[in-house]
């Protein structure tokens, strides 16, 4: 598990053995079974996640219906709102597949930042990249039709189409599963 994290970090900066050992000693590596709920609405959490292997999703339940807001797969990170605002979560986080994650708290991050200050710069860079990616994704979503969203998703994240149940994918695209079936059928005829 550790190799995947260090491979990701090394895209941004080299990692020394001392730094690797300090990260391993934090005990942040965890495995979860498919359908494990990591966070429920109303719960408090200060955990942030980084996906080493697998897929997790964020969703709300509105009038008894799940509304998927995001999927996170290999080399993607996610920090629930409640880690920042210290309020109960308004959404759920669950494992779509069996997943290997890092689970870190602000205290763990502070420990690493104090010992190796350059990791704080790395986290800032990653946060900036994530913010830009999220803004672009939101803008594209708001300015496209459901069919355009599906086509874009099939080009940019084709793995999700194979990995995620259709009802979750439809919810993520802002449509009903029946509409997704019709879109797929229309596209396959072209």
C-alpha positions in Angstrom: 0.0 0.0 0.0 2.7 2.4 1.0 4.4 2.2 -2.5 1.4 3.7 -4.2 1.4 6.8 -1.9 5.2 7.3 -2.3 4.9 6.9 -6.0 2.3 9.6 -6.1 4.3 12.0 -3.8 7.4 11.4 -5.9 5.6 13.0 -8.9 6.0 16.2 -7.0 9.1 15.8 -5.0 11.6 13.1 -4.0 10.9 11.3 -0.7 13.7 10.2 1.6 13.7 7.0 3.6 13.4 9.0 6.8 10.2 10.7 5.4 8.8 7.4 4.3 9.3 5.8 7.7 7.7 8.8 9.5 4.6 8.5 7.3 4.4 4.7 7.8 4.7 5.2 11.6 1.6 7.4 11.6 -0.5 4.3 10.8 -2.6 5.9 8.1 -3.0 2.9 5.8 -6.3 1.2 5.9 -8.3 -1.4 3.9 -12.1 -1.3 3.7 -14.7 -3.7 2.2 -17.0 -2.8 -0.5 -20.1 -0.9 0.7 -18.3 0.2 3.9 -19.8 3.6 5.0 -16.9 5.8 6.2 -19.0 8.7 7.2 -22.8 9.2 7.8 -24.9 12.3 7.8 -24.9 13.8 11.3 -21.5 12.3 12.2 -18.4 14.3 13.1 -15.1 13.5 11.5 -11.7 15.0 11.2 -10.4 12.3 8.8 -9.2 13.1 5.2 -8.9 10.3 2.7 -6.5 9.5 -0.1 -7.4 6.6 -2.4 -4.5 4.2 -3.0 -6.8 1.5 -4.7 -10.5 1.4 -5.1 -13.3 3.9 -5.3 -15.2 5.9 -2.8 -18.1 8.2 -3.3 -19.7 11.2 -1.6 -23.5 11.5 -1.6 -26.4 13.1 0.1 -29.8 11.6 0.8 -32.6 14.0 -0.3 -36.2 12.9 0.3 -35.0 9.3 0.6 -33.0 9.4 -2.6 -29.2 9.2 -2.9 -27.7 12.1 -4.8 -24.1 11.3 -5.7 -21.8 14.4 -5.8 -18.4 12.8 -6.5 -16.3 9.6 -7.0 -12.7 9.4 -5.9 -10.4 6.8 -7.3 -6.7 6.0 -7.3 -4.5 9.0 -6.5 -7.4 11.3 -5.5 -8.0 12.8 -2.1 -11.1 13.9 -0.3 -11.7 15.9 2.9 -15.3 16.1 4.1 -16.6 19.6 4.9 -17.0 18.6 8.5 -13.2 18.3 8.9 -12.9 22.0 8.3 -16.1 23.6 9.7 -16.3 21.1 12.7 -20.1 20.7 12.1 -22.0 17.4 11.7 -21.6 15.9 8.2 -24.4 16.6 5.8 -23.4 13.8 3.5 -22.2 10.2 3.4 -19.0 8.7 2.2 -18.9 5.0 1.2 -16.7 2.5 -0.6 -18.0 1.6 -4.0 -15.4 -1.1 -4.2 -13.0 -2.8 -1.7 -10.6 0.1 -1.1 -7.2 0.8 0.3 -7.0 4.3 1.6 -4.8 6.6 3.7 -6.8 8.1 6.6 -5.2 11.1 8.1 -6.2 13.7 10.7 -5.0 17.3 11.2 -2.9 16.2 14.1 -1.1 13.6 11.9 -0.5 16.3 9.3 0.8 18.7 11.9 3.3 16.1 13.1 4.6 15.5 9.5 4.6 19.3 8.7 6.6 20.0 11.9 9.1 17.3 11.2 9.3 17.9 7.4 8.0 21.4 6.5 8.2 20.8 2.7 5.2 18.5 3.0 3.1 21.5 3.9 4.0 23.1 0.6 3.1 19.9 -1.2 -0.3 19.8 0.5 -0.9 23.5 -0.6 0.0 22.6 -4.2 -2.3 19.6 -4.2 -5.1 21.7 -2.6 -4.7 24.3 -5.3 -4.9 21.7 -8.0 -7.9 20.1 -6.5 -9.7 23.5 -6.2 -9.1 24.3 -9.9 -10.2 20.8 -10.9 -13.4 21.1 -8.8 -14.2 24.5 -10.2 -13.8 23.3 -13.8 -15.8 20.2 -13.2 -18.6 22.2 -11.6 -18.6 24.8 -14.5 -18.7 22.0 -17.1 -21.6 20.2 -15.2 -23.7 23.4 -15.0 -23.2 24.2 -18.7 -23.8 20.8 -20.3 -26.8 18.5 -21.0 -27.0 15.1 -19.4 -25.9 13.4 -22.6 -22.9 15.8 -22.9 -22.0 15.0 -19.3 -22.1 11.2 -20.0 -20.0 11.6 -23.2 -17.4 13.7 -21.3 -17.3 11.2 -18.4 -16.8 8.3 -20.8 -13.8 10.1 -22.3 -12.2 11.5 -19.1 -13.1 8.8 -16.6 -14.0 5.7 -18.6 -13.1 3.5 -15.6 -16.1 4.8 -13.7 -18.5 3.5 -16.3 -17.3 0.0 -15.6 -16.7 0.3 -11.9 -19.8 2.1 -10.6 -23.4 0.8 -10.5 -25.6 2.5 -13.0 -28.0 4.1 -10.4 -25.0 5.8 -8.8 -23.6 6.9 -12.1 -27.0 8.3 -13.1 -27.3 10.2 -9.8 -23.8 11.7 -10.4 -24.9 12.9 -13.8 -28.0 14.4 -12.3 -30.5 12.0 -14.1 -32.6 8.9 -13.4 -31.2 5.4 -14.2 -33.8 5.1 -17.0 -32.6 8.3 -18.6 -29.0 7.0 -18.5 -30.1 3.8 -20.2 -31.8 5.9 -23.0 -28.6 8.0 -23.4 -26.5 4.9 -23.7 -28.8 3.4 -26.2 -28.8 6.6 -28.3 -25.0 6.9 -28.2 -24.5 3.2 -29.2 -26.7 3.7 -32.3 -24.6 6.6 -33.5 
